[in-house]
């Protein structure tokens, strides 16, 4: 199990960064969307952690933290709404973002 002691805001920031980077880049619109959901301090802290993690570490942290979070485990709809809005933040959902969205939905449901 990944050792995360994240707040709900940190979890949201991490997941949104994961989706934003699914196409290997984070656009200004995606960054602005993330900052509309979390404060700058949380973003900067989680961005550093995200940048230090590989794909396996990222998905493990996401799955383990969501499974440990009662608010998302019992009602993942808000989380998936955030993920979908993140994927469309730059005006379109490309194939990689769509694949990540569907993968996360399968894994976390």
C-alpha distances in whole Angstrom, upper triangle without the diagonal:
4,6,9,12,14,17,18,20,17,15,19,20,17,17,21,20,18,21,24,23,23,26,26,28,27,31,33,33,29,28,31,29,26,28,30,26,25,27,28,26,22,23,24,21,18,21,20,17,17,19,18,15,15,15,12,10,12,11,7,8,10,9,6,9,12,11,10,14,17,19,17,16,20,22,20,24,24,21,22,26,24,23,26,28,26,27,31,31,33,35,34,31,31,29,26,25,26,24,21,22,23,19,17,20,19,15,15,18
4,6,9,11,15,16,17,14,13,16,17,13,14,18,17,16,19,21,20,21,24,23,25,24,28,29,30,26,25,28,26,23,25,27,24,22,24,24,22,19,20,20,17,15,17,17,13,13,16,14,11,13,13,11,8,9,10,6,5,9,9,6,8,11,11,11,13,17,19,17,17,20,22,20,23,23,19,21,24,22,21,25,26,24,25,29,28,30,33,32,29,29,28,25,24,25,23,20,21,22,19,17,19,19,16,15,19
4,7,9,13,15,17,14,13,16,17,14,16,19,18,18,21,23,22,23,26,25,26,26,29,30,30,27,26,28,27,23,25,27,23,21,23,23,21,18,19,19,16,14,17,16,12,14,17,14,13,15,16,14,10,12,13,10,8,11,12,9,9,12,13,11,13,17,19,18,18,21,23,21,25,24,21,23,26,24,23,26,27,25,27,30,30,32,34,34,31,31,31,27,26,28,26,23,24,25,22,20,22,22,19,18,21
4,6,9,11,13,10,9,13,13,11,13,16,16,16,19,21,20,21,25,24,25,23,26,27,27,24,23,25,23,20,21,23,20,18,19,20,17,14,16,16,13,11,14,14,11,12,15,14,13,15,16,15,11,11,12,10,7,9,11,8,7,11,12,10,11,15,16,15,16,19,20,19,22,21,18,20,23,20,20,24,25,22,24,28,27,29,32,31,29,30,29,26,24,26,25,21,22,24,21,18,21,22,18,17,20
4,7,10,11,9,9,13,14,12,15,17,17,18,21,22,22,24,27,26,27,25,28,28,28,25,23,25,24,20,21,22,19,17,18,19,16,13,16,16,13,12,15,16,13,14,18,17,16,19,19,18,15,14,15,14,10,12,13,11,8,11,13,10,10,14,15,15,16,19,20,19,22,20,18,21,23,21,21,25,25,23,26,28,27,30,33,32,30,31,32,28,26,28,27,24,24,26,24,20,22,24,20,18,21
4,6,8,5,6,9,10,10,12,14,15,15,18,19,20,21,25,24,24,22,25,25,25,21,20,21,20,16,17,19,15,13,14,16,14,10,12,14,11,9,13,14,11,13,16,16,15,18,18,18,15,13,15,14,10,10,13,11,8,10,12,10,10,13,13,13,15,18,18,17,19,17,15,18,20,17,18,21,22,20,22,25,24,27,29,29,27,29,29,26,24,26,25,22,21,24,22,18,20,22,19,17,20
4,5,5,6,9,10,11,12,14,15,17,19,20,21,23,26,26,25,23,25,25,24,21,19,20,19,15,16,17,13,11,12,15,13,10,12,14,12,11,14,16,14,15,19,19,18,21,21,21,18,16,17,17,13,12,15,13,10,11,14,11,9,12,11,12,14,17,17,16,18,16,14,18,19,16,17,21,21,19,22,25,23,26,29,29,27,29,30,27,24,26,26,23,22,24,23,19,21,23,21,18,20
4,5,5,6,9,10,11,12,14,15,17,18,20,21,24,25,24,21,23,23,22,19,18,19,16,13,14,15,11,10,12,15,14,11,12,15,14,12,15,17,16,16,19,20,19,21,21,21,19,16,16,16,13,12,14,13,9,9,12,11,8,10,9,9,12,14,13,13,14,12,10,14,15,13,14,18,17,16,19,22,21,24,26,26,25,27,28,25,22,24,24,20,19,22,21,17,18,21,19,16,18
4,5,5,6,9,10,10,12,14,15,16,18,20,23,23,22,19,20,20,19,16,15,15,13,10,11,11,8,6,8,11,11,7,9,12,11,10,13,15,14,14,17,19,18,21,21,21,19,16,17,18,14,13,16,16,12,12,16,14,12,14,12,12,15,17,16,15,16,13,11,15,15,12,14,17,16,15,18,20,18,21,24,24,23,25,27,24,21,23,24,20,19,22,22,18,19,22,20,18,20
4,5,5,6,9,10,10,12,14,15,16,18,21,21,20,18,20,20,19,16,15,16,14,11,12,13,10,8,10,11,10,6,8,10,8,6,10,12,10,11,14,15,15,18,18,18,16,13,15,15,12,11,14,14,10,11,15,14,12,15,14,13,16,19,18,16,18,15,13,16,17,13,14,18,17,15,18,21,19,22,24,25,23,25,26,23,20,23,23,19,19,22,21,17,19,22,19,17,20
4,5,5,6,8,10,11,12,14,15,17,20,20,20,18,20,20,20,16,16,17,15,12,13,14,11,10,13,14,14,10,10,13,12,9,11,14,12,11,15,16,14,16,16,16,14,11,12,12,9,7,10,11,7,8,12,11,9,13,12,10,13,16,15,13,15,13,10,13,14,12,12,15,16,14,16,19,18,21,24,23,21,23,24,21,18,20,20,16,16,18,17,14,16,18,16,13,16
4,5,5,6,8,10,11,12,14,15,18,19,18,16,17,18,17,13,13,14,11,8,11,11,8,8,11,13,13,10,10,13,13,10,12,15,13,12,16,17,16,18,17,18,16,13,13,15,12,9,12,14,11,10,14,14,12,14,12,10,13,16,14,12,13,10,8,10,11,8,9,12,12,11,14,16,15,18,20,20,19,21,22,19,16,18,19,15,14,17,17,13,15,18,16,14,16
4,6,5,6,9,10,10,12,14,17,17,16,13,15,15,15,11,10,12,10,6,8,10,8,7,9,10,11,7,6,9,10,7,8,11,11,10,13,15,14,16,16,17,15,12,14,15,12,11,14,15,13,13,16,17,15,18,16,14,17,20,18,16,16,14,11,13,14,10,10,14,13,11,13,16,14,17,19,20,19,20,22,19,16,18,19,16,15,19,18,15,17,20,18,16,19
4,5,5,6,9,10,11,12,15,15,15,13,16,17,16,13,12,14,13,9,12,14,11,10,13,13,13,10,8,11,10,6,7,10,9,7,10,12,11,13,12,14,12,8,10,12,9,8,11,13,11,11,15,15,14,17,16,14,16,19,18,16,17,15,12,14,15,12,11,14,15,12,14,17,16,18,21,20,19,20,20,17,15,17,18,14,14,17,16,13,16,18,16,15,18
4,5,5,6,9,10,11,14,14,15,13,15,17,16,12,13,15,12,10,13,14,12,12,15,16,16,13,11,14,14,10,11,14,12,9,13,15,13,14,12,13,12,9,9,11,9,7,10,12,10,10,13,15,14,16,15,12,14,17,16,13,14,12,9,10,12,9,7,11,12,9,11,14,14,16,19,18,16,17,18,15,12,14,14,11,10,13,13,9,12,15,13,12,15
4,5,5,6,9,10,13,13,12,10,12,13,12,9,9,11,9,6,10,11,9,10,13,14,15,12,10,13,14,10,10,14,13,10,13,16,15,15,14,16,15,11,12,15,13,11,14,16,14,13,17,18,16,19,17,15,17,20,18,14,15,13,10,10,11,8,6,9,9,6,9,11,10,13,15,15,14,15,16,14,11,13,14,11,11,14,14,11,14,17,16,15,17
4,5,5,6,9,11,11,10,8,11,12,12,9,8,11,10,8,11,13,12,11,14,13,14,12,9,11,12,9,7,11,11,7,9,13,12,13,12,15,14,10,12,15,13,11,15,17,15,15,19,20,19,22,20,18,20,23,21,18,18,16,13,14,15,11,10,13,12,9,10,13,12,13,16,16,15,15,17,14,11,15,15,12,12,16,15,13,16,19,17,17,20
4,6,5,6,10,10,10,10,13,15,15,11,12,15,13,11,14,16,14,15,17,17,18,15,12,14,14,11,10,12,11,8,10,12,10,11,9,11,11,7,8,12,11,9,12,15,14,14,17,19,18,21,20,17,19,22,20,17,18,17,13,13,15,12,9,12,13,10,10,14,13,15,17,16,14,14,15,11,10,12,12,9,10,13,12,10,14,16,14,14,17
4,5,5,8,10,10,9,11,14,13,9,11,14,12,11,14,15,14,15,18,18,20,17,14,16,17,14,13,16,15,11,13,16,14,14,11,14,14,11,11,14,14,11,14,17,16,15,18,20,19,22,20,17,19,22,20,16,16,15,12,11,12,10,7,9,10,7,7,10,11,12,14,13,10,11,12,9,6,9,10,7,7,11,11,9,12,15,14,14,17
4,6,7,8,7,5,8,10,10,6,8,11,10,9,12,14,14,14,17,16,18,16,13,15,16,13,11,15,15,11,12,16,15,15,13,16,16,13,14,17,16,14,17,20,19,18,22,23,22,25,23,20,22,25,23,19,19,17,15,14,14,12,9,11,10,7,7,10,9,9,12,12,10,11,12,10,8,11,12,10,11,14,14,13,16,18,18,18,20
4,5,5,5,6,9,12,13,9,10,14,13,12,15,17,17,17,19,18,19,17,14,15,16,13,11,13,14,10,10,13,12,12,10,14,14,11,13,16,16,14,17,20,19,19,22,24,23,26,25,22,24,27,25,21,22,20,17,17,17,15,12,14,14,10,10,13,12,12,15,14,12,12,13,9,8,12,12,10,12,15,14,14,17,19,18,19,22
4,5,7,9,11,15,15,12,13,17,15,14,18,20,19,19,22,21,23,20,17,19,20,16,14,17,16,12,13,15,14,12,10,13,14,11,12,15,16,14,16,19,19,19,22,24,23,26,25,22,23,26,24,20,21,20,17,16,17,15,12,13,14,11,9,12,13,13,15,13,11,9,9,6,6,9,9,7,9,12,11,12,15,16,16,17,20
4,6,8,10,14,14,12,14,17,16,16,19,21,21,21,24,23,24,23,19,20,22,19,16,18,19,15,15,17,16,15,13,16,18,15,15,19,20,18,20,23,23,23,25,28,27,30,28,25,26,29,27,23,23,23,20,18,19,17,14,14,15,12,10,12,13,12,14,12,10,8,8,6,7,10,10,9,12,14,14,15,18,19,19,21,23
4,7,10,13,15,12,13,17,17,16,19,21,21,21,23,22,23,21,18,18,20,17,14,16,16,13,12,15,14,13,12,15,16,14,15,19,19,18,21,23,23,23,26,28,28,31,29,26,28,31,29,25,26,25,22,20,21,19,16,17,18,14,13,15,15,14,16,15,13,11,12,9,10,14,13,12,15,17,17,17,20,22,21,22,25
4,6,10,11,9,10,14,14,14,16,19,19,19,21,19,21,20,16,16,19,16,13,15,16,13,12,15,15,15,14,18,18,16,18,21,20,19,22,25,24,24,27,29,28,31,29,27,29,31,29,26,26,24,21,21,21,18,16,17,16,13,12,14,13,11,14,14,13,12,14,11,11,15,15,14,16,19,19,19,21,23,23,24,26
4,7,8,6,7,10,11,10,13,15,16,16,17,16,18,17,13,14,16,14,11,14,15,12,12,16,16,16,16,19,19,16,18,21,20,19,22,24,23,23,26,28,26,29,27,25,27,30,27,24,24,22,19,19,19,16,14,15,14,11,11,12,10,9,13,13,13,13,15,13,12,15,16,14,16,19,19,18,21,24,23,23,26
4,5,5,6,9,10,11,12,14,16,17,18,16,19,18,15,16,19,17,14,17,19,16,15,19,20,20,19,23,23,20,21,24,23,22,25,27,26,25,29,30,29,31,29,26,29,31,29,26,25,23,21,20,19,16,15,15,14,11,11,11,9,7,11,12,12,13,16,14,13,16,18,17,17,21,21,21,23,26,26,25,28
4,5,5,6,9,10,10,12,14,15,16,14,17,17,14,15,18,17,14,17,20,17,17,21,22,22,22,25,25,22,23,27,25,23,27,29,27,27,30,31,29,32,29,27,30,32,30,27,26,23,21,21,20,17,17,17,14,12,13,12,9,8,11,14,15,16,19,18,16,19,21,20,20,23,24,23,25,28,28,27,30
4,5,5,6,9,10,10,13,14,16,15,18,18,14,16,19,18,16,19,21,19,19,23,23,24,23,26,26,22,23,26,25,23,26,28,26,25,29,30,28,30,27,25,28,30,27,24,23,20,19,19,17,14,14,14,11,9,10,9,6,5,8,11,13,14,18,17,14,17,20,18,18,21,23,21,23,26,26,26,28
4,5,5,6,9,10,11,12,14,14,17,16,12,14,17,15,13,17,18,15,16,20,20,20,19,22,22,18,19,23,21,19,22,24,22,22,25,27,25,27,24,22,25,27,24,21,20,18,16,16,15,12,11,12,9,6,8,8,5,6,9,11,11,13,16,15,12,15,17,15,15,19,20,18,20,23,23,22,24
4,5,5,6,9,10,10,11,10,13,13,9,11,14,13,11,14,16,14,14,18,19,20,20,23,22,18,20,23,21,19,22,24,22,22,26,26,24,27,25,23,26,28,25,23,22,19,17,18,17,13,13,15,12,9,11,12,9,9,13,15,15,16,19,17,15,18,20,18,17,21,22,20,22,25,25,24,26
4,5,5,6,9,10,11,10,14,14,11,13,16,15,14,17,19,17,18,21,22,23,23,26,25,21,23,26,23,21,25,27,24,23,27,28,25,27,25,23,27,28,25,23,22,19,18,18,17,13,14,15,12,10,13,12,8,10,13,15,16,18,21,20,17,20,22,20,19,23,24,22,23,27,27,25,27
4,5,5,7,9,11,12,15,14,11,14,17,15,14,18,19,17,18,22,22,23,22,25,24,20,21,24,22,19,22,24,22,21,24,25,23,25,22,20,23,25,22,19,18,15,14,15,13,10,11,11,8,7,10,10,6,9,11,14,14,17,19,18,15,17,20,18,16,20,21,19,20,24,24,22,24
4,5,5,6,9,9,12,10,8,11,13,11,11,14,15,14,15,19,19,20,19,22,21,17,18,21,18,16,20,21,19,18,22,22,20,22,20,18,21,23,21,18,18,15,13,14,13,9,10,12,10,7,11,12,9,12,14,16,16,18,20,18,15,18,20,17,16,20,20,18,19,23,22,20,23
4,5,5,6,6,10,9,7,10,13,12,12,15,16,15,17,20,21,23,22,25,23,20,21,24,21,19,22,24,21,21,24,24,22,24,21,20,24,25,23,21,20,17,16,17,16,12,14,16,13,11,14,15,12,14,17,19,19,21,24,22,19,21,23,21,20,23,24,21,23,26,25,24,26
4,6,7,9,13,12,10,14,16,15,15,18,20,18,20,23,24,25,25,27,25,22,23,25,23,20,23,25,22,21,25,25,22,23,20,19,23,24,22,20,19,15,15,16,14,11,13,15,11,11,14,14,11,14,16,18,19,21,24,23,19,22,24,21,20,23,24,22,22,26,26,23,25
4,7,10,12,10,9,13,14,13,14,17,18,17,19,22,22,24,23,25,23,20,20,22,20,17,20,21,18,17,21,21,18,20,17,16,19,21,18,16,16,12,12,14,12,9,11,13,11,10,14,14,12,15,17,19,19,22,24,22,19,21,22,20,18,21,22,19,20,23,23,20,22
4,7,8,6,6,10,11,10,12,15,15,15,17,20,20,22,22,24,22,19,20,22,18,17,20,21,17,17,21,20,18,20,17,17,20,22,20,18,18,15,14,16,15,12,14,16,14,13,16,17,15,18,20,22,21,24,26,24,20,23,24,21,20,23,23,20,22,25,24,21,24
4,6,5,6,9,10,11,12,15,16,16,18,20,21,24,24,26,24,21,23,24,21,19,23,23,20,20,24,23,20,22,20,20,23,25,23,22,22,18,17,20,19,15,17,20,17,16,19,20,17,20,22,24,24,26,29,26,23,26,27,24,23,27,27,24,25,28,27,25,27
4,5,5,6,9,10,10,12,14,15,16,18,20,23,24,26,23,20,23,24,21,20,24,24,21,22,26,25,23,25,23,23,26,28,26,24,25,21,20,22,21,18,19,21,19,17,20,21,18,19,23,24,25,26,29,26,24,26,28,25,24,28,28,25,27,30,28,27,29
4,5,5,6,9,10,11,13,14,15,17,19,22,23,25,22,20,23,23,20,20,23,23,20,21,25,23,22,24,23,23,26,28,27,25,26,22,21,23,23,19,21,23,21,19,22,24,21,23,26,27,27,29,31,28,25,28,29,26,26,29,29,26,28,31,29,27,30
4,6,5,6,8,10,11,12,14,16,17,20,21,22,19,17,19,20,17,16,20,20,16,18,21,20,18,21,19,19,22,24,23,21,22,19,17,20,20,17,18,21,19,17,20,22,19,21,25,26,25,27,28,25,23,26,26,23,23,26,25,22,24,27,25,23,26
4,6,5,6,9,10,10,12,14,15,18,19,21,18,16,18,20,16,16,19,20,17,18,22,21,20,22,21,20,23,25,24,21,22,19,17,19,19,15,16,19,17,14,17,19,16,18,21,23,22,23,25,23,20,23,24,20,21,24,23,21,23,26,24,22,25
4,6,5,6,9,10,10,13,15,18,19,21,19,16,19,21,18,18,21,22,19,21,24,23,22,25,24,23,26,28,27,25,26,23,20,23,23,19,19,22,20,17,20,22,19,20,24,25,24,25,27,24,22,25,26,23,23,27,26,23,26,28,27,25,28
4,6,6,7,9,10,11,13,16,18,20,17,15,18,19,15,16,20,19,17,19,22,21,20,23,22,22,24,27,26,24,26,23,20,23,23,20,20,23,22,19,22,24,21,23,26,27,26,27,28,25,23,26,27,23,24,27,25,23,25,28,25,24,27
4,5,5,6,8,10,11,14,15,16,14,11,14,15,12,12,16,16,14,16,19,18,17,21,20,19,21,24,23,21,23,20,17,19,20,17,16,20,19,16,19,21,19,21,24,25,23,24,25,22,20,23,23,19,20,23,22,19,22,24,22,20,24
4,5,5,6,9,10,13,14,16,14,12,15,16,14,14,18,18,17,18,21,21,20,24,23,21,24,27,25,23,24,22,19,20,21,17,16,20,19,15,17,20,18,19,22,23,22,22,23,20,18,22,22,18,20,23,22,19,22,25,23,22,25
4,5,5,6,9,12,14,16,14,12,16,17,14,16,19,19,18,20,23,22,22,26,25,24,26,29,28,26,27,25,22,23,24,21,20,23,23,19,21,23,21,22,26,26,25,25,26,22,21,25,24,21,22,26,24,22,25,27,25,24,28
4,5,5,6,10,12,14,10,9,13,14,11,13,16,16,15,17,20,19,19,23,23,21,23,26,26,23,25,23,20,22,24,20,19,22,22,19,21,24,22,23,27,27,25,25,25,22,21,24,23,20,21,24,22,20,23,24,22,21,25
4,5,5,8,9,11,9,7,11,12,10,11,14,15,14,16,19,19,19,23,22,20,22,25,25,22,23,22,18,19,21,18,16,19,20,16,17,21,19,20,24,23,21,21,22,18,17,20,19,16,18,21,19,17,20,22,19,19,23
4,6,8,10,13,11,10,13,15,13,14,18,19,18,20,23,23,23,27,26,24,26,29,28,25,27,25,22,22,24,21,19,22,22,18,19,22,20,21,24,24,22,22,22,19,18,21,21,18,20,23,21,19,23,24,22,22,26
4,7,10,12,9,10,13,14,13,15,18,18,18,20,22,22,23,27,27,25,26,30,29,27,28,27,23,25,26,23,21,24,25,21,22,25,24,24,28,27,25,25,25,21,21,24,23,20,22,24,22,21,24,25,23,23,27
4,7,8,6,6,10,10,10,12,14,15,15,17,19,20,21,25,25,23,23,27,27,24,26,25,21,22,24,22,19,23,23,20,21,24,23,24,27,26,24,23,23,19,19,22,20,17,19,21,19,17,21,22,19,20,23
4,6,5,6,9,10,11,12,14,15,16,18,20,21,22,26,26,24,24,28,28,24,26,26,22,22,25,22,20,22,24,20,20,24,23,24,27,25,23,21,21,17,17,20,18,15,18,20,17,16,20,20,18,19,23
4,5,5,6,8,10,11,12,14,15,17,18,20,21,24,25,22,22,25,25,22,24,23,20,20,22,20,17,20,21,18,18,21,22,22,25,23,20,19,18,14,14,17,14,12,15,16,13,13,17,17,15,16,20
4,5,5,6,9,10,11,12,14,15,16,18,20,23,24,21,21,24,25,22,24,24,20,20,23,22,19,21,24,21,20,24,25,25,28,26,23,22,20,16,17,19,16,13,16,17,13,13,17,16,13,15,19
4,6,5,6,9,10,10,12,14,15,16,18,22,22,20,20,24,24,21,24,23,20,20,23,21,19,22,24,21,21,25,25,26,28,27,24,23,22,19,18,21,18,15,18,19,16,14,18,18,15,16,19
4,5,5,6,9,10,11,12,14,15,16,20,20,17,18,22,21,18,21,20,16,17,20,17,15,18,20,17,17,21,21,22,25,23,21,20,20,16,15,18,16,12,14,16,13,12,15,16,13,14,17
4,5,5,6,8,10,10,12,14,15,18,19,16,16,19,19,16,19,19,15,15,18,17,14,17,19,17,17,21,21,23,25,23,20,20,18,15,14,16,14,10,12,13,10,9,12,12,9,10,14
4,5,5,6,8,10,11,12,14,17,18,16,15,19,20,17,20,20,17,17,21,19,17,20,22,20,20,24,25,26,28,27,24,23,22,19,18,19,17,14,16,16,13,11,14,14,11,11,15
4,6,5,6,8,10,10,12,16,16,14,14,18,19,16,19,19,15,17,20,18,16,19,21,19,20,23,23,25,28,27,24,24,23,20,19,20,19,15,16,18,15,12,15,16,12,12,16
4,6,5,6,8,10,10,14,14,11,12,15,15,13,16,15,12,13,16,14,12,16,18,16,17,20,20,23,25,24,21,21,21,18,16,17,16,12,13,14,12,9,12,13,10,9,13
4,6,5,6,9,10,13,14,11,10,14,14,12,15,16,12,13,17,16,14,17,20,18,19,22,23,25,27,25,22,23,22,19,18,18,16,13,13,14,11,9,11,11,7,7,10
4,6,5,6,9,12,14,12,10,14,16,14,18,18,15,16,20,18,17,20,22,21,22,25,26,28,30,29,26,26,25,22,21,22,20,17,17,18,15,12,14,14,11,10,13
4,5,5,6,10,11,9,9,13,14,13,16,15,12,15,18,16,16,19,21,19,21,24,24,27,29,28,25,26,26,23,21,22,21,17,17,18,16,13,15,16,12,10,13
4,5,5,8,9,6,6,10,10,9,12,12,9,12,15,14,13,17,18,18,19,22,22,25,27,26,23,25,24,22,19,20,19,16,15,16,14,11,12,13,10,7,10
4,6,7,10,8,6,9,11,10,14,15,12,14,17,17,16,20,22,21,22,25,26,29,30,29,26,27,26,24,22,22,21,18,17,17,15,12,13,13,10,8,10
4,6,9,9,7,10,13,12,16,16,14,17,19,19,19,22,23,23,24,27,28,31,32,31,29,30,29,27,25,25,24,21,20,21,19,16,16,17,14,11,13
4,6,6,6,8,10,10,13,13,11,14,17,16,17,20,21,21,23,25,25,29,30,30,27,29,29,26,24,24,24,21,19,20,19,15,16,17,15,11,13
4,6,5,6,8,10,13,13,12,15,17,17,18,21,22,22,24,27,27,30,32,31,29,31,31,29,26,26,26,23,21,22,21,17,17,18,16,13,13
4,6,6,6,8,10,10,10,13,14,14,16,18,19,20,22,24,24,28,29,28,26,29,29,27,24,24,25,22,19,20,20,17,16,18,17,13,13
4,5,5,5,8,8,7,10,12,12,13,15,17,17,19,21,22,25,26,26,23,25,25,24,21,21,21,18,16,17,16,13,12,14,13,9,10
4,6,6,10,11,10,12,14,15,15,17,19,20,21,24,25,28,29,28,25,27,26,25,22,22,21,19,17,17,16,13,12,13,11,8,8
4,6,9,11,11,13,15,16,17,19,21,22,23,25,26,29,30,29,27,29,28,27,24,24,23,21,19,19,19,16,14,15,14,11,10
4,6,7,8,10,11,13,14,16,17,19,20,22,23,26,27,26,24,26,26,25,22,21,22,20,17,17,17,14,12,14,14,11,9
4,6,5,6,9,10,11,12,14,15,17,19,20,23,24,23,20,23,23,21,18,18,18,16,13,13,14,11,9,11,11,8,7
4,5,5,6,9,10,10,12,14,15,17,18,22,21,21,19,21,22,21,18,17,18,16,13,13,15,12,10,13,14,11,10
4,5,5,6,9,10,11,12,14,15,16,20,20,20,18,21,22,21,18,17,19,17,13,15,16,13,12,15,16,12,12
4,5,5,6,9,10,11,12,14,15,19,19,19,17,19,20,19,15,15,16,14,11,13,14,10,10,13,13,10,11
4,5,5,6,8,10,10,12,14,17,17,16,14,17,17,16,13,12,13,11,8,10,11,9,7,11,12,9,10
4,5,5,6,9,10,11,12,16,15,15,14,17,18,17,14,13,15,14,10,12,14,12,11,14,15,13,13
4,5,5,6,9,10,10,14,15,15,13,16,18,17,13,13,16,13,10,13,15,12,12,16,16,14,15
4,6,5,6,9,10,13,14,13,11,13,14,13,9,10,12,9,7,10,11,9,9,13,13,12,13
4,5,5,6,9,11,11,10,8,12,13,13,9,9,11,10,7,10,12,11,10,14,15,14,15
4,5,5,6,9,10,10,9,13,15,15,11,11,14,13,10,13,16,14,14,18,19,17,18
4,5,5,8,10,10,9,12,14,13,9,11,13,11,10,13,15,13,14,17,18,17,18
4,6,7,8,7,5,8,10,9,6,7,10,9,8,11,13,12,13,16,17,17,18
4,6,5,5,5,9,12,12,9,10,13,13,11,14,16,16,16,19,21,20,21
4,5,7,8,11,14,14,11,13,16,15,13,17,19,18,18,22,23,22,23
4,6,8,10,13,14,11,13,16,16,15,18,20,20,21,24,25,24,26
4,7,10,13,14,12,13,17,17,16,18,21,20,21,24,25,25,26
4,6,10,11,9,10,13,14,13,15,18,18,19,21,23,23,24
4,7,8,6,6,10,10,10,12,14,15,15,18,20,20,21
4,6,5,6,9,10,11,12,14,15,16,18,20,21,22
4,6,5,6,9,10,11,12,14,15,16,18,20,21
4,5,5,6,8,10,10,12,14,15,16,18,20
4,5,5,6,9,10,10,12,14,15,16,18
4,5,5,6,9,10,11,12,14,15,16
4,5,5,6,9,10,11,12,14,15
4,5,5,6,8,10,10,12,14
4,6,5,6,9,10,10,12
4,5,5,6,9,10,10
4,5,5,6,8,10
4,5,5,6,8
4,6,5,6
4,6,6
4,6
4
